[in-house]
């Protein structure tokens, strides 16, 4: 979980009211592999993308860099929808990342990625 100092002042998080990532309510759009597809050995760090509907009805996207390596911190960053789309397009080109993509959730929360958004 992101630490207290990971609270961010953003339009989606005014006044640092809540952490940038909450595993109880945030929906994963992409989760980095936890095991190597080639050797099935644990992966020790990665980057995930989550979405959360904020009270205004809009969506907040959060990138979470995680690590299982002692001394390395977890980092959470609130990003724009445009960056979330760029990130997903980037990871979808990597063989080892394809299994971590949740297309059903992406179609629901990022329709522009599939050409179904506003024109």
MMTF fields as JSON, N, C-alpha, C and O atoms, coordinates in Angstrom:
{
  "mmtfVersion": "1.0.0",
  "mmtfProducer": "UNKNOWN",
  "numBonds": 475,
  "numAtoms": 476,
  "numGroups": 119,
  "numChains": 1,
  "numModels": 1,
  "chainsPerModel": [1],
  "groupsPerChain": [119],
  "chainIdList": ["A"],
  "bondAtomList": [4, 2, 8, 6, 12, 10, 16, 14, 20, 18, 24, 22, 28, 26, 32, 30, 36, 34, 40, 38, 44, 42, 48, 46, 52, 50, 56, 54, 60, 58, 64, 62, 68, 66, 72, 70, 76, 74, 80, 78, 84, 82, 88, 86, 92, 90, 96, 94, 100, 98, 104, 102, 108, 106, 112, 110, 116, 114, 120, 118, 124, 122, 128, 126, 132, 130, 136, 134, 140, 138, 144, 142, 148, 146, 152, 150, 156, 154, 160, 158, 164, 162, 168, 166, 172, 170, 176, 174, 180, 178, 184, 182, 188, 186, 192, 190, 196, 194, 200, 198, 204, 202, 208, 206, 212, 210, 216, 214, 220, 218, 224, 222, 228, 226, 232, 230, 236, 234, 240, 238, 244, 242, 248, 246, 252, 250, 256, 254, 260, 258, 264, 262, 268, 266, 272, 270, 276, 274, 280, 278, 284, 282, 288, 286, 292, 290, 296, 294, 300, 298, 304, 302, 308, 306, 312, 310, 316, 314, 320, 318, 324, 322, 328, 326, 332, 330, 336, 334, 340, 338, 344, 342, 348, 346, 352, 350, 356, 354, 360, 358, 364, 362, 368, 366, 372, 370, 376, 374, 380, 378, 384, 382, 388, 386, 392, 390, 396, 394, 400, 398, 404, 402, 408, 406, 412, 410, 416, 414, 420, 418, 424, 422, 428, 426, 432, 430, 436, 434, 440, 438, 444, 442, 448, 446, 452, 450, 456, 454, 460, 458, 464, 462, 468, 466, 472, 470],
  "bondOrderList": [1, 1, 1, 1, 1, 1, 1, 1, 1, 1, 1, 1, 1, 1, 1, 1, 1, 1, 1, 1, 1, 1, 1, 1, 1, 1, 1, 1, 1, 1, 1, 1, 1, 1, 1, 1, 1, 1, 1, 1, 1, 1, 1, 1, 1, 1, 1, 1, 1, 1, 1, 1, 1, 1, 1, 1, 1, 1, 1, 1, 1, 1, 1, 1, 1, 1, 1, 1, 1, 1, 1, 1, 1, 1, 1, 1, 1, 1, 1, 1, 1, 1, 1, 1, 1, 1, 1, 1, 1, 1, 1, 1, 1, 1, 1, 1, 1, 1, 1, 1, 1, 1, 1, 1, 1, 1, 1, 1, 1, 1, 1, 1, 1, 1, 1, 1, 1, 1],
  "groupList": [{"groupName": "UNK", "atomNameList": ["N", "CA", "C", "O"], "elementList": ["N", "C", "C", "O"], "formalChargeList": [0, 0, 0, 0], "bondAtomList": [1, 0, 2, 1, 3, 2], "bondOrderList": [1, 1, 2], "singleLetterCode": "X", "chemCompType": "L-PEPTIDE LINKING"}],
  "groupTypeList": [0, 0, 0, 0, 0, 0, 0, 0, 0, 0, 0, 0, 0, 0, 0, 0, 0, 0, 0, 0, 0, 0, 0, 0, 0, 0, 0, 0, 0, 0, 0, 0, 0, 0, 0, 0, 0, 0, 0, 0, 0, 0, 0, 0, 0, 0, 0, 0, 0, 0, 0, 0, 0, 0, 0, 0, 0, 0, 0, 0, 0, 0, 0, 0, 0, 0, 0, 0, 0, 0, 0, 0, 0, 0, 0, 0, 0, 0, 0, 0, 0, 0, 0, 0, 0, 0, 0, 0, 0, 0, 0, 0, 0, 0, 0, 0, 0, 0, 0, 0, 0, 0, 0, 0, 0, 0, 0, 0, 0, 0, 0, 0, 0, 0, 0, 0, 0, 0, 0],
  "groupIdList": [1, 2, 3, 4, 5, 6, 7, 8, 9, 10, 11, 12, 13, 14, 15, 16, 17, 18, 19, 20, 21, 22, 23, 24, 25, 26, 27, 28, 29, 30, 31, 32, 33, 34, 35, 36, 37, 38, 39, 40, 41, 42, 43, 44, 45, 46, 47, 48, 49, 50, 51, 52, 53, 54, 55, 56, 57, 58, 59, 60, 61, 62, 63, 64, 65, 66, 67, 68, 69, 70, 71, 72, 73, 74, 75, 76, 77, 78, 79, 80, 81, 82, 83, 84, 85, 86, 87, 88, 89, 90, 91, 92, 93, 94, 95, 96, 97, 98, 99, 100, 101, 102, 103, 104, 105, 106, 107, 108, 109, 110, 111, 112, 113, 114, 115, 116, 117, 118, 119],
  "secStructList": [7, 7, 7, 4, 4, 4, 7, 7, 7, 5, 6, 6, 5, 4, 4, 4, 7, 1, 7, 1, 7, 7, 6, 6, 6, 7, 3, 3, 3, 3, 7, 7, 7, 1, 5, 7, 6, 6, 6, 7, 7, 5, 7, 7, 3, 3, 3, 3, 3, 3, 3, 3, 3, 7, 6, 6, 1, 7, 3, 3, 3, 3, 3, 3, 3, 3, 3, 7, 1, 6, 6, 7, 7, 7, 3, 3, 3, 3, 3, 7, 2, 2, 2, 2, 2, 2, 2, 2, 2, 2, 2, 6, 6, 7, 4, 4, 4, 4, 4, 4, 5, 7, 2, 2, 2, 2, 2, 2, 2, 7, 4, 4, 4, 4, 6, 7, 1, 7, 7],
  "xCoordList": [0.853, 0.0, 0.894, 1.972, 0.462, 1.237, 1.245, 0.259, 2.374, 2.539, 1.845, 1.45, 1.7, 1.026, 1.652, 0.942, 2.98, 3.619, 3.426, 3.932, 2.699, 2.382, 1.069, 0.613, 0.459, -0.749, -0.4, 0.636, -1.273, -0.955, -2.053, -3.237, -1.677, -2.624, -2.874, -1.998, -4.036, -4.416, -5.886, -6.565, -6.398, -7.828, -8.692, -9.793, -8.191, -8.951, -8.747, -9.431, -7.812, -7.45, -7.184, -6.087, -8.167, -7.927, -7.642, -8.298, -6.671, -6.353, -5.798, -5.848, -5.269, -4.689, -5.684, -5.328, -6.917, -7.959, -7.822, -8.211, -7.285, -7.187, -5.918, -5.378, -5.438, -4.225, -4.469, -5.601, -3.39, -3.5, -3.872, -4.249, -3.778, -4.093, -4.74, -4.237, -5.854, -6.543, -6.939, -7.869, -6.25, -6.517, -7.923, -8.38, -8.613, -9.964, -10.987, -12.015, -10.713, -11.709, -11.188, -11.988, -9.882, -9.346, -9.387, -9.158, -9.679, -9.854, -8.608, -8.218, -7.976, -6.776, -7.123, -7.972, -6.46, -6.553, -5.375, -5.482, -4.253, -3.061, -2.284, -2.073, -1.865, -0.999, 0.237, 0.142, 1.398, 2.658, 2.696, 2.113, 3.378, 3.499, 4.157, 5.113, 3.639, 4.227, 5.206, 6.015, 5.122, 6.054, 6.541, 5.781, 7.806, 8.38, 7.692, 7.551, 7.255, 6.596, 7.546, 7.101, 8.831, 9.806, 10.23, 10.345, 10.463, 11.014, 10.078, 10.372, 8.963, 7.996, 8.621, 8.126, 9.694, 10.29, 9.64, 9.192, 9.585, 8.936, 9.626, 10.852, 8.805, 9.283, 9.331, 8.396, 10.389, 10.576, 10.126, 10.055, 9.818, 9.3, 8.472, 8.627, 7.587, 6.751, 5.937, 6.071, 5.091, 4.249, 2.834, 2.632, 1.861, 0.462, -0.309, 0.139, -1.468, -2.354, -3.73, -4.294, -4.263, -5.576, -6.47, -5.99, -7.787, -8.77, -9.725, -9.981, -10.242, -11.195, -12.182, -11.78, -13.472, -14.48, -14.54, -14.804, -14.292, -14.33, -15.755, -16.558, -16.092, -17.478, -18.085, -19.301, -17.278, -17.825, -18.303, -18.953, -17.981, -18.352, -17.23, -17.304, -16.197, -15.036, -14.156, -14.395, -13.138, -12.237, -10.874, -10.387, -10.264, -8.887, -8.041, -8.378, -6.951, -6.035, -4.77, -4.233, -4.3, -3.121, -2.13, -2.472, -0.897, 0.227, 0.845, 1.095, 1.087, 1.705, 2.959, 2.878, 4.121, 5.392, 5.609, 5.626, 5.774, 5.932, 7.245, 7.817, 7.701, 8.943, 8.894, 8.375, 9.437, 9.598, 11.038, 11.414, 11.829, 13.236, 13.366, 12.911, 13.985, 14.148, 14.835, 15.825, 14.285, 14.853, 14.258, 14.457, 13.539, 12.883, 11.45, 10.753, 11.015, 9.688, 8.669, 9.017, 7.417, 6.294, 6.009, 6.072, 5.694, 5.424, 4.103, 3.876, 3.24, 1.944, 1.873, 2.255, 1.373, 1.273, -0.092, -0.466, -0.84, -2.09, -1.739, -0.959, -2.32, -2.006, -3.286, -4.386, -3.13, -4.272, -4.773, -4.079, -5.974, -6.507, -5.611, -5.392, -5.099, -4.224, -2.961, -2.514, -2.386, -1.192, -1.535, -0.759, -2.696, -3.116, -3.222, -2.789, -3.794, -3.894, -2.504, -2.229, -1.627, -0.248, 0.441, 1.083, 0.31, 0.927, 0.423, 1.218, -0.893, -1.465, -1.058, -0.825, -0.974, -0.503, 0.942, 1.317, 1.747, 3.145, 3.276, 3.995, 2.589, 2.744, 2.092, 2.497, 1.099, 0.445, 1.368, 1.088, 2.453, 3.429, 4.468, 5.293, 4.443, 5.435, 4.833, 3.816, 5.456, 4.952, 4.724, 3.711, 5.656, 5.552, 4.45, 4.104, 3.897, 2.886, 1.464, 0.518, 1.29, -0.044, -1.033, -2.191, -0.598, -1.508, -2.004, -3.035, -1.295, -1.686, -2.733, -3.194, -3.117, -4.071, -5.496, -5.796, -6.363, -7.767, -8.587, -9.032, -8.781, -9.462, -10.902, -11.381, -11.582, -12.97, -13.053, -13.896, -12.178, -12.16, -11.697, -12.228, -10.709, -10.214, -11.313, -11.426, -12.124, -13.211, -14.238, -14.845, -14.423, -15.388, -14.901, -15.669, -13.624, -13.105, -12.276, -12.037, -11.836, -11.048, -11.59, -10.874, -12.83, -13.394, -12.61, -12.645, -11.9, -11.11, -9.989, -9.551, -9.534, -8.479, -8.953, -8.157, -10.239, -10.812, -11.601, -12.296, -11.499, -12.204, -13.678, -14.43, -14.108, -15.528, -15.852, -16.978, -14.888, -15.115, -15.742, -16.216, -15.736, -16.313, -15.529, -14.309, -16.228, -15.59, -15.236, -14.688],
  "yCoordList": [-1.176, 0.0, 1.233, 1.222, 2.264, 3.486, 4.13, 4.087, 4.72, 5.335, 6.685, 7.234, 7.215, 8.493, 9.617, 10.511, 9.585, 10.669, 10.514, 11.331, 9.476, 9.32, 10.022, 9.928, 10.721, 11.47, 12.588, 13.24, 12.799, 13.746, 14.791, 14.461, 16.025, 17.104, 17.102, 17.491, 16.675, 16.664, 17.063, 17.096, 17.371, 17.663, 16.5, 16.714, 15.267, 14.106, 13.844, 13.004, 14.556, 14.3, 15.634, 15.843, 16.54, 17.873, 17.811, 17.077, 18.578, 18.668, 17.388, 17.192, 16.516, 15.26, 14.478, 13.988, 14.358, 13.714, 12.201, 11.606, 11.573, 10.12, 9.689, 10.442, 8.484, 8.042, 7.874, 7.68, 7.953, 7.823, 6.408, 6.183, 5.459, 4.062, 3.419, 3.527, 2.752, 2.052, 0.674, 0.567, -0.389, -1.724, -2.237, -3.17, -1.646, -2.099, -1.642, -2.295, -0.527, 0.009, 0.26, 0.386, 0.336, 0.601, -0.663, -1.764, -0.503, -1.615, -1.725, -0.747, -2.899, -3.036, -3.085, -3.871, -2.24, -2.309, -3.104, -3.787, -2.999, -3.768, -4.084, -3.219, -5.335, -5.757, -6.4, -7.328, -5.899, -6.496, -7.967, -8.372, -8.766, -10.18, -10.342, -9.64, -11.267, -11.571, -12.735, -12.973, -13.457, -14.543, -14.403, -14.005, -14.731, -14.675, -15.697, -16.854, -15.304, -16.269, -17.362, -18.446, -17.084, -18.057, -19.065, -20.256, -18.595, -19.485, -19.705, -20.513, -18.996, -19.066, -18.691, -19.102, -17.922, -17.42, -16.09, -15.363, -15.768, -14.513, -13.28, -13.201, -12.334, -11.031, -10.152, -10.163, -9.401, -8.664, -7.213, -6.555, -6.698, -5.326, -5.193, -5.957, -4.203, -3.986, -2.714, -1.961, -2.49, -1.299, -1.728, -2.456, -1.275, -1.602, -0.312, 0.783, -0.459, 0.67, 0.353, -0.708, 1.283, 1.125, 2.296, 3.366, 2.08, 3.131, 3.145, 2.119, 4.337, 4.513, 5.608, 6.668, 5.35, 6.387, 7.304, 6.859, 8.59, 9.564, 10.099, 9.907, 10.767, 11.211, 12.039, 12.011, 12.768, 13.571, 12.705, 13.202, 11.403, 10.503, 10.299, 9.408, 11.114, 10.963, 9.835, 9.3, 9.482, 8.414, 8.957, 9.914, 8.336, 8.654, 7.44, 6.309, 7.678, 6.616, 6.729, 7.821, 5.601, 5.576, 4.54, 3.378, 4.988, 4.092, 3.747, 4.629, 2.466, 2.013, 1.215, 0.11, 1.792, 1.075, 0.324, 0.936, -0.99, -1.807, -2.571, -2.783, -2.973, -3.733, -4.655, -4.299, -5.832, -6.792, -6.779, -7.602, -5.855, -5.766, -4.898, -3.755, -5.431, -4.646, -3.311, -3.24, -2.261, -0.928, -0.129, 1.084, -0.774, -0.057, 0.261, -0.589, 1.485, 1.936, 1.717, 1.634, 1.625, 1.638, 3.094, 3.953, 3.372, 4.738, 4.761, 3.934, 5.696, 5.848, 7.23, 8.233, 7.26, 8.515, 8.568, 7.634, 9.635, 9.849, 10.378, 11.322, 9.763, 10.139, 10.477, 10.147, 11.132, 11.494, 10.279, 9.267, 10.388, 9.324, 9.132, 8.002, 10.214, 10.122, 9.333, 8.512, 9.579, 8.829, 7.364, 6.48, 7.094, 5.707, 4.953, 3.805, 5.594, 4.971, 4.726, 3.637, 5.717, 5.561, 4.394, 3.568, 4.326, 3.26, 1.888, 0.973, 1.749, 0.474, 0.088, -1.087, 1.064, 0.772, 0.282, -0.617, 0.873, 0.474, -0.952, -1.761, -1.269, -2.607, -3.682, -4.843, -3.322, -4.327, -4.833, -5.859, -4.129, -4.551, -5.511, -6.035, -5.747, -6.62, -7.99, -8.102, -9.013, -10.384, -10.76, -11.377, -10.393, -10.8, -10.058, -10.44, -9.011, -8.201, -8.471, -8.048, -9.148, -9.316, -9.931, -9.516, -10.909, -11.59, -10.665, -10.948, -9.559, -8.659, -7.639, -6.882, -7.603, -6.614, -7.141, -8.27, -6.324, -6.686, -5.914, -4.795, -6.532, -5.843, -5.469, -4.417, -6.3, -5.999, -4.712, -3.855, -4.58, -3.366, -2.171, -1.071, -2.377, -1.273, -0.735, 0.479, -1.614, -1.161, -0.356, 0.58, -0.728, -0.051, 1.334, 2.296, 1.429, 2.675, 3.524, 4.7, 2.95, 3.69, 3.43, 2.87, 3.819, 3.523, 4.169, 3.671, 5.274, 5.92, 5.015, 5.148, 4.118, 3.198, 2.282, 1.856, 1.974, 1.077, 1.815, 1.19, 3.125, 3.911, 4.123, 4.547, 3.828, 3.953, 5.193, 5.348, 6.075, 7.284, 8.392, 8.187, 9.558, 10.735, 11.081, 10.927, 11.537, 11.928, 13.383, 13.896],
  "zCoordList": [0.0, 0.0, 0.0, 0.595, -0.647, -0.688, 0.691, 1.427, 1.013, 2.323, 2.378, 1.349, 3.582, 3.807, 2.986, 2.525, 2.795, 2.05, 0.548, -0.222, 0.112, -1.29, -1.648, -2.787, -0.693, -0.992, -1.951, -1.82, -2.909, -3.96, -4.101, -4.027, -4.3, -4.575, -6.082, -6.854, -6.499, -7.909, -7.99, -6.964, -9.195, -9.299, -8.805, -8.298, -8.953, -8.494, -7.009, -6.424, -6.401, -5.004, -4.303, -3.783, -4.279, -3.71, -2.219, -1.479, -1.791, -0.376, 0.221, 1.436, -0.629, -0.132, 0.72, 1.792, 0.257, 1.045, 1.126, 2.131, 0.106, 0.116, -0.604, -1.413, -0.316, -0.992, -2.483, -2.927, -3.243, -4.689, -5.093, -6.243, -4.193, -4.499, -3.29, -2.171, -3.518, -2.446, -2.965, -3.764, -2.528, -3.075, -2.796, -3.456, -1.831, -1.508, -2.551, -2.735, -3.236, -4.165, -5.577, -6.504, -5.765, -7.095, -7.947, -7.446, -9.232, -10.164, -11.034, -11.672, -11.071, -11.904, -13.387, -13.81, -14.171, -15.628, -16.173, -17.191, -15.476, -15.835, -14.564, -13.714, -14.453, -13.349, -13.948, -14.752, -13.55, -14.01, -13.635, -12.629, -14.439, -14.089, -12.723, -12.393, -11.943, -10.637, -10.755, -9.858, -11.872, -12.153, -13.591, -14.474, -13.821, -15.155, -16.052, -15.654, -17.263, -18.141, -18.642, -19.021, -18.645, -19.15, -18.093, -18.379, -16.876, -15.853, -14.669, -13.788, -14.644, -13.537, -12.193, -11.143, -12.221, -10.991, -10.636, -11.523, -9.358, -8.957, -9.559, -9.627, -9.986, -10.438, -9.205, -8.404, -9.037, -7.791, -7.842, -6.804, -9.041, -9.137, -10.4, -11.352, -10.387, -11.556, -11.429, -10.465, -12.424, -12.478, -12.847, -13.818, -12.069, -12.297, -12.592, -12.25, -13.229, -13.502, -12.934, -13.2, -12.15, -11.519, -11.888, -12.264, -11.774, -12.0, -10.808, -10.177, -10.523, -9.428, -9.83, -10.311, -9.631, -9.904, -8.687, -7.57, -8.921, -7.83, -7.703, -8.616, -6.588, -6.36, -7.489, -7.675, -8.241, -9.339, -10.502, -11.421, -10.464, -11.554, -12.554, -13.401, -12.463, -13.342, -12.815, -11.733, -13.592, -13.202, -12.831, -13.432, -11.832, -11.429, -11.798, -11.447, -12.501, -12.904, -12.072, -11.885, -11.576, -10.713, -11.211, -11.428, -11.386, -11.678, -10.331, -9.509, -10.11, -8.852, -9.197, -9.733, -8.881, -9.006, -7.708, -6.64, -7.777, -6.58, -6.642, -7.712, -5.478, -5.386, -4.181, -3.123, -4.36, -3.275, -2.768, -1.934, -3.267, -2.899, -1.65, -1.644, -0.59, 0.641, 0.36, -0.369, 0.956, 0.799, -0.346, -0.413, -1.242, -2.338, -1.929, -1.375, -2.202, -1.813, -2.925, -4.103, -2.528, -3.455, -3.777, -2.898, -5.037, -5.46, -6.218, -7.102, -5.878, -6.547, -7.184, -6.58, -8.419, -9.152, -9.818, -10.528, -9.604, -10.316, -11.701, -11.832, -12.741, -14.122, -14.877, -14.435, -16.008, -16.846, -17.625, -17.728, -18.166, -19.02, -20.243, -20.68, -20.79, -21.957, -21.626, -22.427, -20.449, -20.063, -19.817, -20.18, -19.201, -18.962, -20.29, -20.386, -21.314, -22.641, -23.213, -23.716, -23.145, -23.634, -22.93, -23.579, -21.611, -20.827, -21.29, -21.499, -21.448, -21.864, -23.28, -23.562, -24.163, -25.518, -25.482, -26.234, -24.611, -24.489, -23.962, -24.548, -22.857, -22.277, -23.144, -23.085, -23.939, -24.782, -25.89, -26.51, -26.137, -27.146, -26.578, -27.326, -25.283, -24.646, -24.363, -23.678, -24.887, -24.741, -23.29, -22.959, -22.419, -21.018, -20.268, -19.15, -20.861, -20.173, -20.633, -19.968, -21.727, -22.31, -21.327, -21.279, -20.546, -19.61, -18.506, -17.896, -18.23, -17.159, -17.535, -16.682, -18.803, -19.287, -19.124, -19.513, -18.552, -18.381, -19.413, -19.158, -20.587, -21.689, -21.348, -21.769, -20.605, -20.244, -19.423, -19.687, -18.432, -17.611, -18.438, -18.285, -19.315, -20.138, -21.047, -21.219, -21.632, -22.499, -21.7, -22.22, -20.442, -19.587, -19.151, -19.153, -18.777, -18.191, -19.147, -18.873, -20.263, -21.252, -22.658, -23.488, -22.946, -24.27, -25.408, -26.533, -25.138, -26.19, -26.691, -27.833, -25.867, -26.27, -27.381, -28.217, -27.399, -28.399, -29.469, -30.27, -29.489, -30.492, -30.196, -31.073, -28.948, -28.611, -27.81, -27.339, -27.648, -26.845, -27.647, -28.764, -27.064, -27.702, -28.971, -29.021, -29.966, -31.218, -31.202, -32.177]
}
